[in-house]
Amino acid sequence: MRLTNYMLSFALLGALSACGGPAEFALTGTARAAGTDGTATVEVIEGGSHMVTVELMHLPPPARLGDGLTTYVVWLQEEGGQPQKAGVLAYDEDERSGTMRATTPNSGITLIVTAETDRDAASPSDIVVARRPLQ
């Protein structure tokens, strides 16, 4: 597994180096947030880590998705692993948009955005508003 992650990291580094910049991935909302769209950008930074930038637009207020939902949390999941919290999406209710930046040593990850009752959620809820492999 560790060798596979190393190989994926090397492949991503090579791909990003070859195109001279960060990789950008289109994000679309799930059925729970059908109008949501945006981008995720992955950039190799100093030390070989990856900076992940998430920008979502047309994102409904969390409370519209279920009782008690107050925030959006971004998770990064390695293939075969458990989702790890990357951070809380900075949500602007007036603009219906959200942004977040996080670093990870991993590549070959899946980005998951969930609506949560608490910004300190330890694991993702079933209220997924966006999901995308970043490969």
ZADO-1210 file (C-alpha; in nm, 4 decimals, padded with zeros to 6 digits):
<atoms>
<atom x="00.0000" y="00.0000" z="00.0000" code="MET" pos="1"/>
<atom x="00.2778" y="00.2448" z="00.0930" code="ARG" pos="2"/>
<atom x="00.4605" y="00.1671" z="-00.2332" code="LEU" pos="3"/>
<atom x="00.1401" y="00.2325" z="-00.4277" code="THR" pos="4"/>
<atom x="00.0958" y="00.5701" z="-00.2540" code="ASN" pos="5"/>
<atom x="00.4589" y="00.6547" z="-00.3284" code="TYR" pos="6"/>
<atom x="00.4081" y="00.5640" z="-00.6932" code="MET" pos="7"/>
<atom x="00.0904" y="00.7727" z="-00.7109" code="LEU" pos="8"/>
<atom x="00.2694" y="01.0672" z="-00.5497" code="SER" pos="9"/>
<atom x="00.5535" y="01.0354" z="-00.7995" code="PHE" pos="10"/>
<atom x="00.3081" y="01.0114" z="-01.0915" code="ALA" pos="11"/>
<atom x="00.1145" y="01.3171" z="-00.9735" code="LEU" pos="12"/>
<atom x="00.4360" y="01.5121" z="-00.9223" code="LEU" pos="13"/>
<atom x="00.5488" y="01.4194" z="-01.2722" code="GLY" pos="14"/>
<atom x="00.2143" y="01.5095" z="-01.4256" code="ALA" pos="15"/>
<atom x="00.2027" y="01.8453" z="-01.2516" code="LEU" pos="16"/>
<atom x="00.5641" y="01.9220" z="-01.3398" code="SER" pos="17"/>
<atom x="00.5039" y="01.8309" z="-01.7028" code="ALA" pos="18"/>
<atom x="00.2131" y="02.0703" z="-01.7397" code="CYS" pos="19"/>
<atom x="00.3887" y="02.3406" z="-01.5404" code="GLY" pos="20"/>
<atom x="00.1283" y="02.4028" z="-01.2753" code="GLY" pos="21"/>
<atom x="-00.1514" y="02.2845" z="-01.0556" code="PRO" pos="22"/>
<atom x="-00.4091" y="02.0285" z="-01.1643" code="ALA" pos="23"/>
<atom x="-00.7690" y="02.1519" z="-01.1660" code="GLU" pos="24"/>
<atom x="-01.0752" y="01.9305" z="-01.1242" code="PHE" pos="25"/>
<atom x="-01.4377" y="02.0270" z="-01.1873" code="ALA" pos="26"/>
<atom x="-01.6725" y="01.9702" z="-00.8950" code="LEU" pos="27"/>
<atom x="-02.0455" y="01.9143" z="-00.9296" code="THR" pos="28"/>
<atom x="-02.3024" y="01.8759" z="-00.6572" code="GLY" pos="29"/>
<atom x="-02.4690" y="01.5491" z="-00.5675" code="THR" pos="30"/>
<atom x="-02.8465" y="01.5064" z="-00.5803" code="ALA" pos="31"/>
<atom x="-02.8635" y="01.6762" z="-00.2372" code="ARG" pos="32"/>
<atom x="-02.7075" y="01.9941" z="-00.3800" code="ALA" pos="33"/>
<atom x="-02.7780" y="01.9571" z="-00.7519" code="ALA" pos="34"/>
<atom x="-02.6981" y="02.3193" z="-00.8479" code="GLY" pos="35"/>
<atom x="-02.3621" y="02.3211" z="-00.6743" code="THR" pos="36"/>
<atom x="-02.0493" y="02.3459" z="-00.8853" code="ASP" pos="37"/>
<atom x="-01.6902" y="02.4570" z="-00.8491" code="GLY" pos="38"/>
<atom x="-01.3307" y="02.3467" z="-00.8662" code="THR" pos="39"/>
<atom x="-01.0653" y="02.1657" z="-00.6692" code="ALA" pos="40"/>
<atom x="-00.7051" y="02.2538" z="-00.7426" code="THR" pos="41"/>
<atom x="-00.4125" y="02.0337" z="-00.6399" code="VAL" pos="42"/>
<atom x="-00.0630" y="02.1789" z="-00.6415" code="GLU" pos="43"/>
<atom x="00.2633" y="02.0173" z="-00.5354" code="VAL" pos="44"/>
<atom x="00.4284" y="02.2458" z="-00.2806" code="ILE" pos="45"/>
<atom x="00.7652" y="02.2602" z="-00.1110" code="GLU" pos="46"/>
<atom x="00.8548" y="01.9343" z="00.0588" code="GLY" pos="47"/>
<atom x="00.6418" y="01.7261" z="-00.1779" code="GLY" pos="48"/>
<atom x="00.3099" y="01.7855" z="-00.0018" code="SER" pos="49"/>
<atom x="-00.0022" y="01.8816" z="-00.1934" code="HIS" pos="50"/>
<atom x="-00.2040" y="02.2006" z="-00.1482" code="MET" pos="51"/>
<atom x="-00.5726" y="02.1346" z="-00.2132" code="VAL" pos="52"/>
<atom x="-00.7928" y="02.4383" z="-00.2777" code="THR" pos="53"/>
<atom x="-01.1704" y="02.3909" z="-00.2895" code="VAL" pos="54"/>
<atom x="-01.4071" y="02.6528" z="-00.4300" code="GLU" pos="55"/>
<atom x="-01.7807" y="02.5799" z="-00.4465" code="LEU" pos="56"/>
<atom x="-02.0621" y="02.8004" z="-00.5780" code="MET" pos="57"/>
<atom x="-02.4417" y="02.7759" z="-00.5710" code="HIS" pos="58"/>
<atom x="-02.4173" y="02.5895" z="-00.2399" code="LEU" pos="59"/>
<atom x="-02.7413" y="02.5925" z="-00.0368" code="PRO" pos="60"/>
<atom x="-02.7308" y="02.6864" z="00.3315" code="PRO" pos="61"/>
<atom x="-02.6592" y="02.3686" z="00.5308" code="PRO" pos="62"/>
<atom x="-02.9854" y="02.4037" z="00.7271" code="ALA" pos="63"/>
<atom x="-03.1816" y="02.3532" z="00.4021" code="ARG" pos="64"/>
<atom x="-03.0348" y="02.0047" z="00.3707" code="LEU" pos="65"/>
<atom x="-03.1510" y="01.8763" z="00.7077" code="GLY" pos="66"/>
<atom x="-03.2430" y="01.9593" z="01.0657" code="ASP" pos="67"/>
<atom x="-02.9527" y="02.0798" z="01.2752" code="GLY" pos="68"/>
<atom x="-02.7021" y="02.1042" z="00.9891" code="LEU" pos="69"/>
<atom x="-02.4853" y="02.4133" z="01.0377" code="THR" pos="70"/>
<atom x="-02.1614" y="02.3786" z="00.8417" code="THR" pos="71"/>
<atom x="-01.9773" y="02.2113" z="00.5574" code="TYR" pos="72"/>
<atom x="-01.6698" y="01.9964" z="00.6207" code="VAL" pos="73"/>
<atom x="-01.4140" y="01.8848" z="00.3620" code="VAL" pos="74"/>
<atom x="-01.2662" y="01.5344" z="00.3866" code="TRP" pos="75"/>
<atom x="-00.9794" y="01.3732" z="00.1971" code="LEU" pos="76"/>
<atom x="-00.9779" y="00.9975" z="00.1550" code="GLN" pos="77"/>
<atom x="-00.6900" y="00.7823" z="00.0357" code="GLU" pos="78"/>
<atom x="-00.7855" y="00.4779" z="-00.1698" code="GLU" pos="79"/>
<atom x="-00.8866" y="00.2061" z="00.0739" code="GLY" pos="80"/>
<atom x="-00.8558" y="00.4385" z="00.3738" code="GLY" pos="81"/>
<atom x="-01.0924" y="00.6243" z="00.6013" code="GLN" pos="82"/>
<atom x="-01.1828" y="00.9874" z="00.5242" code="PRO" pos="83"/>
<atom x="-00.9659" y="01.2381" z="00.7109" code="GLN" pos="84"/>
<atom x="-01.0955" y="01.5839" z="00.7934" code="LYS" pos="85"/>
<atom x="-00.9155" y="01.8468" z="00.5859" code="ALA" pos="86"/>
<atom x="-01.1049" y="02.1416" z="00.7292" code="GLY" pos="87"/>
<atom x="-01.4233" y="02.3414" z="00.7465" code="VAL" pos="88"/>
<atom x="-01.5469" y="02.5137" z="00.4326" code="LEU" pos="89"/>
<atom x="-01.5618" y="02.8925" z="00.4831" code="ALA" pos="90"/>
<atom x="-01.9248" y="02.9370" z="00.3747" code="TYR" pos="91"/>
<atom x="-02.0733" y="03.2707" z="00.2664" code="ASP" pos="92"/>
<atom x="-02.4513" y="03.2378" z="00.2893" code="GLU" pos="93"/>
<atom x="-02.5156" y="03.5612" z="00.0955" code="ASP" pos="94"/>
<atom x="-02.2970" y="03.4490" z="-00.1942" code="GLU" pos="95"/>
<atom x="-02.3882" y="03.0804" z="-00.1491" code="ARG" pos="96"/>
<atom x="-02.0219" y="02.9933" z="-00.1933" code="SER" pos="97"/>
<atom x="-01.7516" y="02.8272" z="00.0080" code="GLY" pos="98"/>
<atom x="-01.3742" y="02.7972" z="00.0025" code="THR" pos="99"/>
<atom x="-01.1089" y="02.6004" z="00.1863" code="MET" pos="100"/>
<atom x="-00.7377" y="02.5274" z="00.1550" code="ARG" pos="101"/>
<atom x="-00.5586" y="02.2337" z="00.3103" code="ALA" pos="102"/>
<atom x="-00.2353" y="02.0451" z="00.2701" code="THR" pos="103"/>
<atom x="-00.1899" y="01.6714" z="00.2544" code="THR" pos="104"/>
<atom x="00.1124" y="01.4491" z="00.2067" code="PRO" pos="105"/>
<atom x="-00.1053" y="01.2145" z="00.0016" code="ASN" pos="106"/>
<atom x="-00.1930" y="01.2022" z="-00.3657" code="SER" pos="107"/>
<atom x="-00.4505" y="00.9864" z="-00.5371" code="GLY" pos="108"/>
<atom x="-00.7183" y="01.1081" z="-00.2982" code="ILE" pos="109"/>
<atom x="-01.0927" y="01.1567" z="-00.3150" code="THR" pos="110"/>
<atom x="-01.2402" y="01.4876" z="-00.2030" code="LEU" pos="111"/>
<atom x="-01.5683" y="01.4681" z="-00.0102" code="ILE" pos="112"/>
<atom x="-01.7746" y="01.7655" z="00.1122" code="VAL" pos="113"/>
<atom x="-02.0465" y="01.6961" z="00.3685" code="THR" pos="114"/>
<atom x="-02.3018" y="01.8987" z="00.5611" code="ALA" pos="115"/>
<atom x="-02.2530" y="01.8546" z="00.9347" code="GLU" pos="116"/>
<atom x="-02.4242" y="01.9505" z="01.2601" code="THR" pos="117"/>
<atom x="-02.0906" y="02.0463" z="01.4124" code="ASP" pos="118"/>
<atom x="-01.7645" y="02.1797" z="01.2690" code="ARG" pos="119"/>
<atom x="-01.5830" y="01.9348" z="01.4982" code="ASP" pos="120"/>
<atom x="-01.7354" y="01.6251" z="01.3342" code="ALA" pos="121"/>
<atom x="-01.5025" y="01.3263" z="01.3706" code="ALA" pos="122"/>
<atom x="-01.6363" y="01.1415" z="01.0647" code="SER" pos="123"/>
<atom x="-01.8389" y="01.2424" z="00.7597" code="PRO" pos="124"/>
<atom x="-02.2172" y="01.2411" z="00.7695" code="SER" pos="125"/>
<atom x="-02.4311" y="01.0832" z="00.4982" code="ASP" pos="126"/>
<atom x="-02.5178" y="01.4321" z="00.3674" code="ILE" pos="127"/>
<atom x="-02.2623" y="01.4458" z="00.0841" code="VAL" pos="128"/>
<atom x="-02.2879" y="01.7567" z="-00.1350" code="VAL" pos="129"/>
<atom x="-01.9800" y="01.6951" z="-00.3544" code="ALA" pos="130"/>
<atom x="-01.7424" y="01.4045" z="-00.4164" code="ARG" pos="131"/>
<atom x="-01.4601" y="01.3799" z="-00.6668" code="ARG" pos="132"/>
<atom x="-01.1455" y="01.1704" z="-00.7108" code="PRO" pos="133"/>
<atom x="-00.8490" y="01.4071" z="-00.7496" code="LEU" pos="134"/>
<atom x="-00.6407" y="01.1895" z="-00.9828" code="GLN" pos="135"/>
</atoms>
